[in-house]
Amino acid sequence: MENEIRVKGIFEQGYGIIAKALMRDKDLSIEAKSIYSYLASFAGAGNTAFPSVELIIAELNISRDRFYKHRKQLVEKGFITVIQKKGDKGLQQRNIYQLNPILKPQSSFKDTESPQSNYPESSFPQSDYPESDNTYSNNNSLTNNSINNNNINNNSNSAAAGDSNNNLNSELEERERRAAAEIPINLNASPLITYEGSLGLLNAIQREDLFQWEAELSRPIVNFAIYHGSMRGARGYPLINDILRKWHQNNIKSLSEAVAFEKELKNKAQIKGGAYVSGGKRTNQQNQNFDW
Protein backbone atom coordinates (compact mmCIF):
# COMPACT_ATOMS: atom_id res chain seq x y z
CA MET A 1 0.00 0.00 0.00
CA GLU A 2 1.31 3.41 -0.93
CA ASN A 3 1.33 6.01 1.82
CA GLU A 4 0.00 9.46 1.08
CA ILE A 5 0.11 12.63 3.13
CA ARG A 6 -2.89 14.94 2.86
CA VAL A 7 -3.01 18.47 4.19
CA LYS A 8 -5.99 20.71 4.86
CA GLY A 9 -6.69 24.38 5.30
CA ILE A 10 -4.31 26.98 3.91
CA PHE A 11 -1.77 24.32 2.91
CA GLU A 12 -4.26 22.40 0.79
CA GLN A 13 -3.48 24.39 -2.36
CA GLY A 14 0.25 23.81 -1.94
CA TYR A 15 3.24 25.30 -0.16
CA GLY A 16 6.95 25.88 -0.69
CA ILE A 17 10.27 26.17 1.11
CA ILE A 18 12.05 29.45 1.87
CA ALA A 19 15.66 29.66 3.06
CA LYS A 20 16.31 31.62 6.24
CA ALA A 21 19.39 33.16 4.59
CA LEU A 22 17.18 34.97 2.08
CA MET A 23 14.77 36.27 4.71
CA ARG A 24 17.68 37.59 6.82
CA ASP A 25 19.41 39.31 3.90
CA LYS A 26 19.13 43.01 4.77
CA ASP A 27 20.05 44.05 1.23
CA LEU A 28 16.78 42.62 -0.07
CA SER A 29 13.65 44.74 0.09
CA ILE A 30 10.46 43.48 1.66
CA GLU A 31 8.96 43.42 -1.85
CA ALA A 32 11.78 41.20 -3.13
CA LYS A 33 11.25 38.79 -0.25
CA SER A 34 7.53 38.79 -0.95
CA ILE A 35 8.08 37.99 -4.63
CA TYR A 36 10.46 35.16 -3.75
CA SER A 37 8.00 33.76 -1.21
CA TYR A 38 5.26 33.82 -3.84
CA LEU A 39 7.42 31.95 -6.36
CA ALA A 40 8.49 29.43 -3.71
CA SER A 41 4.86 28.65 -2.90
CA PHE A 42 4.31 27.70 -6.55
CA ALA A 43 7.55 25.70 -6.81
CA GLY A 44 6.57 23.40 -3.96
CA ALA A 45 9.29 20.83 -3.28
CA GLY A 46 10.95 21.62 -6.63
CA ASN A 47 12.86 24.68 -7.75
CA THR A 48 10.92 25.94 -10.77
CA ALA A 49 7.70 27.93 -11.13
CA PHE A 50 6.03 29.77 -14.00
CA PRO A 51 3.22 32.07 -12.82
CA SER A 52 2.58 34.93 -15.23
CA VAL A 53 3.54 38.50 -14.38
CA GLU A 54 -0.14 39.49 -14.48
CA LEU A 55 -1.01 36.85 -11.89
CA ILE A 56 1.88 37.84 -9.61
CA ILE A 57 1.19 41.58 -9.61
CA ALA A 58 -2.56 40.98 -9.17
CA GLU A 59 -2.21 38.64 -6.21
CA LEU A 60 0.61 40.59 -4.54
CA ASN A 61 -1.27 43.83 -5.22
CA ILE A 62 1.77 45.65 -6.62
CA SER A 63 2.36 47.62 -9.81
CA ARG A 64 4.26 46.22 -12.78
CA ASP A 65 7.05 48.78 -12.32
CA ARG A 66 7.41 47.85 -8.67
CA PHE A 67 7.49 44.14 -9.52
CA TYR A 68 10.32 44.48 -12.05
CA LYS A 69 12.30 46.77 -9.77
CA HIS A 70 12.33 44.35 -6.84
CA ARG A 71 12.52 41.15 -8.87
CA LYS A 72 15.77 42.55 -10.26
CA GLN A 73 17.29 42.36 -6.76
CA LEU A 74 16.62 38.63 -6.62
CA VAL A 75 18.15 38.09 -10.05
CA GLU A 76 21.25 40.19 -9.46
CA LYS A 77 21.97 38.54 -6.10
CA GLY A 78 21.46 35.10 -7.65
CA PHE A 79 18.47 33.92 -5.63
CA ILE A 80 16.49 33.31 -8.83
CA THR A 81 17.25 32.77 -12.50
CA VAL A 82 14.71 33.96 -15.07
CA ILE A 83 14.49 31.72 -18.12
CA GLN A 84 12.83 33.84 -20.77
CA LYS A 85 10.82 32.05 -23.45
CA LYS A 86 10.42 34.00 -26.70
CA GLY A 87 8.75 33.50 -30.04
CA ASP A 88 10.54 33.63 -33.38
CA LYS A 89 9.62 37.34 -33.63
CA GLY A 90 11.50 38.06 -30.43
CA LEU A 91 8.39 38.77 -28.38
CA GLN A 92 8.32 37.60 -24.78
CA GLN A 93 5.88 34.72 -24.33
CA ARG A 94 6.45 33.61 -20.73
CA ASN A 95 9.01 33.16 -17.95
CA ILE A 96 10.16 30.12 -16.04
CA TYR A 97 11.60 31.05 -12.65
CA GLN A 98 14.36 28.86 -11.24
CA LEU A 99 14.98 29.15 -7.48
CA ASN A 100 18.70 28.65 -6.92
CA PRO A 101 19.87 26.70 -3.84
CA ILE A 102 23.38 27.94 -4.65
CA LEU A 103 23.52 31.67 -5.41
CA LYS A 104 24.17 32.56 -9.05
CA PRO A 105 24.66 36.36 -9.25
CA GLN A 106 23.71 37.86 -12.63
CA SER A 107 24.85 41.45 -12.64
CA SER A 108 24.70 41.50 -16.45
CA PHE A 109 21.11 40.23 -16.65
CA LYS A 110 19.03 42.25 -19.12
CA ASP A 111 15.32 42.23 -18.51
CA THR A 112 13.63 42.31 -21.92
CA GLU A 113 10.14 42.58 -20.42
CA SER A 114 10.07 46.30 -19.84
CA PRO A 115 6.94 47.69 -18.18
CA GLN A 116 6.26 49.60 -21.40
CA SER A 117 5.99 46.41 -23.48
CA ASN A 118 3.06 46.44 -25.89
CA TYR A 119 2.53 42.71 -26.01
CA PRO A 120 0.65 40.48 -23.55
CA GLU A 121 2.50 37.95 -21.46
CA SER A 122 -0.07 35.70 -19.88
CA SER A 123 -2.88 35.75 -22.43
CA PHE A 124 -0.88 33.31 -24.57
CA PRO A 125 -1.41 34.52 -28.14
CA GLN A 126 -0.63 32.16 -31.01
CA SER A 127 2.43 30.18 -29.90
CA ASP A 128 5.65 30.72 -31.85
CA TYR A 129 8.10 28.85 -29.66
CA PRO A 130 11.45 27.65 -31.05
CA GLU A 131 12.58 24.10 -30.45
CA SER A 132 13.44 23.48 -26.82
CA ASP A 133 17.05 22.64 -25.98
CA ASN A 134 15.80 20.70 -22.94
CA THR A 135 18.74 21.91 -20.88
CA TYR A 136 16.77 21.93 -17.66
CA SER A 137 17.89 19.73 -14.81
CA ASN A 138 15.53 17.13 -13.45
CA ASN A 139 13.99 18.51 -10.27
CA ASN A 140 10.92 16.30 -10.31
CA SER A 141 10.83 13.50 -7.73
CA LEU A 142 8.80 10.62 -9.12
CA THR A 143 9.08 8.44 -6.04
CA ASN A 144 5.37 8.56 -5.29
CA ASN A 145 3.91 8.74 -8.79
CA SER A 146 1.76 6.15 -10.43
CA ILE A 147 4.57 4.19 -12.06
CA ASN A 148 4.62 1.89 -9.03
CA ASN A 149 0.96 1.09 -9.63
CA ASN A 150 1.61 0.16 -13.26
CA ASN A 151 4.55 -2.19 -12.72
CA ILE A 152 4.09 -5.88 -13.42
CA ASN A 153 3.24 -7.82 -10.28
CA ASN A 154 6.31 -9.79 -9.34
CA ASN A 155 4.84 -12.91 -7.80
CA SER A 156 6.77 -15.51 -9.74
CA ASN A 157 8.31 -18.31 -7.75
CA SER A 158 11.15 -18.45 -10.21
CA ALA A 159 14.29 -16.50 -9.37
CA ALA A 160 14.89 -15.94 -13.06
CA ALA A 161 11.41 -14.50 -13.53
CA GLY A 162 11.94 -12.30 -10.50
CA ASP A 163 15.14 -10.89 -11.97
CA SER A 164 13.37 -10.29 -15.26
CA ASN A 165 10.57 -8.37 -13.59
CA ASN A 166 13.01 -6.33 -11.52
CA ASN A 167 14.87 -5.38 -14.68
CA LEU A 168 11.62 -4.38 -16.35
CA ASN A 169 10.63 -2.26 -13.37
CA SER A 170 14.01 -0.54 -13.42
CA GLU A 171 13.65 0.18 -17.13
CA LEU A 172 10.19 1.68 -16.61
CA GLU A 173 11.39 3.86 -13.75
CA GLU A 174 14.38 5.05 -15.79
CA ARG A 175 12.05 5.88 -18.68
CA GLU A 176 9.92 7.95 -16.30
CA ARG A 177 12.96 9.79 -14.97
CA ARG A 178 14.15 10.65 -18.47
CA ALA A 179 10.70 11.93 -19.41
CA ALA A 180 10.50 14.07 -16.26
CA ALA A 181 13.93 15.55 -16.99
CA GLU A 182 12.54 17.13 -20.16
CA ILE A 183 9.78 19.04 -18.35
CA PRO A 184 10.96 22.12 -16.39
CA ILE A 185 8.21 22.20 -13.77
CA ASN A 186 7.46 20.45 -10.49
CA LEU A 187 5.45 17.47 -11.68
CA ASN A 188 4.45 16.50 -8.16
CA ALA A 189 2.84 19.85 -7.35
CA SER A 190 -0.92 20.06 -7.06
CA PRO A 191 -2.33 20.31 -10.62
CA LEU A 192 -4.61 23.06 -9.36
CA ILE A 193 -1.59 25.13 -8.33
CA THR A 194 0.15 24.37 -11.63
CA TYR A 195 -2.91 25.40 -13.64
CA GLU A 196 -3.86 28.54 -11.74
CA GLY A 197 -0.23 29.67 -11.63
CA SER A 198 -0.08 29.52 -15.41
CA LEU A 199 -3.54 29.97 -16.89
CA GLY A 200 -5.73 31.58 -14.24
CA LEU A 201 -8.60 30.48 -12.02
CA LEU A 202 -10.85 27.47 -12.59
CA ASN A 203 -14.54 27.34 -11.77
CA ALA A 204 -15.88 24.70 -9.37
CA ILE A 205 -16.84 22.25 -12.13
CA GLN A 206 -13.46 22.55 -13.85
CA ARG A 207 -11.62 22.08 -10.55
CA GLU A 208 -13.54 18.88 -9.86
CA ASP A 209 -12.86 17.70 -13.41
CA LEU A 210 -9.13 18.33 -12.96
CA PHE A 211 -9.13 16.30 -9.73
CA GLN A 212 -10.92 13.47 -11.54
CA TRP A 213 -8.24 13.43 -14.22
CA GLU A 214 -5.57 13.27 -11.53
CA ALA A 215 -7.28 10.25 -9.97
CA GLU A 216 -7.77 8.59 -13.37
CA LEU A 217 -4.27 9.18 -14.75
CA SER A 218 -1.66 10.56 -12.33
CA ARG A 219 -0.46 13.86 -10.94
CA PRO A 220 2.68 14.05 -13.17
CA ILE A 221 0.62 13.31 -16.29
CA VAL A 222 -1.94 16.03 -15.50
CA ASN A 223 0.81 18.56 -14.71
CA PHE A 224 2.53 17.72 -18.00
CA ALA A 225 -0.77 18.25 -19.83
CA ILE A 226 -1.08 21.71 -18.26
CA TYR A 227 2.49 22.61 -19.22
CA HIS A 228 2.08 21.17 -22.71
CA GLY A 229 -1.18 23.05 -23.20
CA SER A 230 0.28 26.36 -22.02
CA MET A 231 3.19 25.96 -24.43
CA ARG A 232 0.69 25.39 -27.23
CA GLY A 233 -1.14 28.62 -26.48
CA ALA A 234 -3.94 27.48 -24.19
CA ARG A 235 -6.16 30.32 -22.99
CA GLY A 236 -8.22 28.22 -20.62
CA TYR A 237 -9.25 24.76 -19.47
CA PRO A 238 -10.84 23.32 -22.66
CA LEU A 239 -7.52 22.61 -24.39
CA ILE A 240 -6.09 20.97 -21.25
CA ASN A 241 -9.19 18.78 -20.99
CA ASP A 242 -8.89 17.86 -24.69
CA ILE A 243 -5.26 16.82 -24.22
CA LEU A 244 -6.09 14.63 -21.22
CA ARG A 245 -9.08 13.07 -22.99
CA LYS A 246 -6.93 12.28 -26.01
CA TRP A 247 -4.30 10.59 -23.84
CA HIS A 248 -6.96 8.60 -22.00
CA GLN A 249 -8.50 7.43 -25.27
CA ASN A 250 -5.05 6.30 -26.42
CA ASN A 251 -4.50 4.34 -23.19
CA ILE A 252 -1.70 6.60 -21.93
CA LYS A 253 -0.86 5.44 -18.40
CA SER A 254 2.57 6.90 -17.68
CA LEU A 255 4.44 10.17 -18.09
CA SER A 256 6.92 8.64 -20.53
CA GLU A 257 4.07 7.39 -22.72
CA ALA A 258 2.50 10.85 -22.77
CA VAL A 259 5.80 12.49 -23.73
CA ALA A 260 6.46 9.91 -26.46
CA PHE A 261 2.91 10.28 -27.79
CA GLU A 262 3.19 14.06 -28.15
CA LYS A 263 6.63 13.84 -29.74
CA GLU A 264 5.28 11.40 -32.30
CA LEU A 265 2.36 13.68 -33.14
CA LYS A 266 4.70 16.64 -33.53
CA ASN A 267 7.12 14.71 -35.74
CA LYS A 268 4.30 13.53 -37.99
CA ALA A 269 3.01 17.09 -38.34
CA GLN A 270 6.48 18.37 -39.21
CA ILE A 271 7.03 15.65 -41.80
CA LYS A 272 3.71 16.38 -43.48
CA GLY A 273 4.29 20.13 -43.19
CA GLY A 274 0.59 20.53 -42.88
CA ALA A 275 -1.83 21.73 -40.28
CA TYR A 276 -1.69 20.88 -36.61
CA VAL A 277 -4.87 20.77 -34.56
CA SER A 278 -4.56 23.05 -31.54
CA GLY A 279 -7.51 23.74 -29.26
CA GLY A 280 -10.06 22.97 -31.96
CA LYS A 281 -8.33 25.19 -34.56
CA ARG A 282 -6.12 24.04 -37.41
CA THR A 283 -2.92 26.02 -37.63
CA ASN A 284 -0.06 25.83 -40.08
CA GLN A 285 2.79 23.91 -38.47
CA GLN A 286 5.36 26.06 -40.27
CA ASN A 287 4.09 29.07 -38.34
CA GLN A 288 3.73 27.32 -34.99
CA ASN A 289 6.59 25.66 -33.17
CA PHE A 290 6.15 24.76 -29.53
CA ASP A 291 8.30 23.15 -26.89
CA TRP A 292 5.92 20.19 -26.79
N, C-alpha and C positions, 0 to 999 in steps of 0.2 A: 504494500500500500504506500502510495506517495504522500508524504506530509505536505501540508499547505498552511501557510500563515495568512490569516485574514485580519485586516484592520478596519476599524470603524471610525466614524466621526470625521474630524478634519483631515485625518491621514488617509481616508478612503480613496481620495482621488490621486494619491501619490505623494511622495516626499523625496527629498534629496539630502546630500551630505555637504556640509560647509566646513572648511578648515578654520580652526581658531586663528591661525596665522594671518589669514585674510581679514578677519573681523577685528584683529588687534593692530592692523597696519594703519597708522595715523596719517599716512600720506594719501589714503583713499578717502574719498568723500562718502557721506552717508548715502548719496544717490548711487555711487558705484557699488557699494556693498549691497544695496537693495537690488540693483540689476543682477549682480552675481547670484544673490539668493534666489531670485526669480528663475534664472537659468538653471540653477542647481536643482530646484524643485521639479523641473521638467526632465532633467537628465536622470533622475532616480539614482540607481546604483551604478549607472554608466558614467561616461564623461562627455556625451554629446547631446545637444538639444537644438531644435530648430523652430521655435516660435517666431512668428512674423513680427516686424517692428510695430505694425499697427496694433497687434494684440498686446505687446509689451507696454507700449505707451498708454494704451487704454486702461489696462488693468493696474498699472503702477500710478496712473493719473499724473503723468508728466508730459511735457511738450517734447516734440521731436528734437528740437535743438538741444534741450537739456539731456535727452537720452544719449545723443551722439557725443556730447561733451564729456559725460561721465563714463560712458562705455569706453571711450578712448583711454582713460586711466587704466582700466583693466587690461586692455590690449598692450599698452606700452610697458606696463609692469610685468606682463607675461602670465597673468592669471587666466586669461582666455585667449584663444586663437579664433579669428573669424575666417571661415572658409567661404568665400564669396562665389556663388554660382551665377554665371552670366549666360545669356543667349548669344547666338552668333552675331548679333548686331551690337553687342557690347553692353546691352541693358541689364541692369541687376535684376535677377529673378528671385533669389532668396539667399539666406545665410544659414550656415550650419555652425553652431557655436561649440567649440571644443574647450572643455574645462581642464586646464593643465595641472596635474599633480606636481610636476616639476616646472618651476617658472621658466617661461620662454619670452624674455623681453623683446619687443618689436618696436623699437624707436623709429624705424623707417616705414612703419605701416601707413599706407595711404587709404583712407576711407573713401571709396568711390560713391557711396550712397549719401551724397550731400543732402541736407534738409530741403534744398531747393529743387530736388529732382522732380521731373515732370512725369515720371512713369510710376505705376503702382508696384508695390512689392508683394503684398499678400493676396491680391485678387487673382493671381495666377492667370495672366492672359495666355494666348496660344504659346505652348512650350517650344522653345528653340534651343534646347540644351545640347552642348557638344557631348561627344562620347566621354564617359567617365573613365578616369585613370585608375579608379579603385585603389587609391593609395592609402585609404583609411585603415587604421589598425583595428583589430577585432576587440571590441569592448563589450561584446554581448555574451553573457554567461548563459549557456544553454543547459545547465545542469538539471533544471526542473521542467524543461519543456516536454512536449508530447512525444519526443522520439522514443522515450523509454516505454511508452504505451504501445508503440508500433513495432517494437522489436519482436522477433520470432521467439515464441516460448521455448526455453531451453530445458526440456524435460526428458531428453533422451538418456537412456541408461548407458549408452555407448560413450566412452571417453572421446573417441574420434568425432562423433557427432557433436559432442559438447564443445570441442575445440573449434569445429566448423562454425557453430552458432556464435561462439565468442568472437571469432574473426569477422563474421558478418555484422555483428553488433558494432564492433570497432569501426568497420568500414562505414556503416550508416552514421555513426556519431562523427566521424571525421568529415563526411560529406556535409553534415549539418554545420560543423564548425567553419568549413570553407565557405559555405553559402552565407553564413552570418558575417563573415569577415568582409563581404562585399557590400554590406548595408550599414551606412554610418549613423545608425541611431540605436538607442537602447531597445532591443527587441523584447525585453522582459518587462518593460514599463506597462502601465495600464493602457490599453488601446484608447480609452476615453481621453487620457492625458495626451497621448500621441496625436489623436485626431484634433482635439480642441486647441492644442498648441500649434497646429499647422493650418487648420482649415476653418476654425471657428466653432461656435456652439452647436450642439445637437439638440433636437427636441426630444421629448420623453420617449416617443415611439422609436426614433432612430437610435437612441441610447440603448434601449432594450434589444433592438435588432443587433447592434454591435456586440452586446454581451452574448447573444445567442450564437453569433458567428464564432466568438472566442471559445465557447463551450463545444461547438461542433467541430472546429478545426484546431486551432491552438493560438495562444497569445502571440508568439513570434510570427506566425503566418498572417494574422490580422494586422499586426504592426507593419509588416512588410507591404501588405496591400495598401495601407494608408500612405506609406512613403512612396510606393510605386505610383499610386494615383496622384499624389501631389506633384510628383515629377512629370506626370503626363498632363498637368494643367487642370486638375480637379478643382471645381469651385464649390463643391458641396458633397453630401453623402451619396447621391445616386451612383456616381462613378465607382466609389469604393465598394458599394454593395454589388455592382455589376461585376467587378473584378473577383470578389469573393464567391459570387454565385457561379461564375465561369470556372473557377478552380474547383469548387465542390462538384460541379457537373462532370469535370474531367478527373475526378477521384484523386485530387491532390491532397495528400495527407501529411506532408512534411515540408519544412522550409526549403530544403534543397530541391524538392520536386517543383515547388512554386517558382523558384529562381530559374530552374532549367526550362520550365514551361514558357515563361515570359521571354527568355533569351531566344528560344526556338521561334516564337511568334515574331519577334523583332527581326531575326535573321531572315525569315521567310519574306517579310515585308520589304526588307532591303534588297533581297535578290530580285523580287518581282518589280521593285521600284514603283509600286502602285500605291494605292490608298491604304491607310491604316485606320481602323475603327477606334475612335477615342471618345468615350462618353456619349455614344449614340450618333456621333458625327464622323463622316469620312474625311480624313485630311491627307494631303499629299505627303508621303513619307520623306520626300526630298526636302520639304520645308519644315519637317518636325523631327528633330532628334531629341531623345530623352535618355536620362541615365539608365532607365529600366524600360 
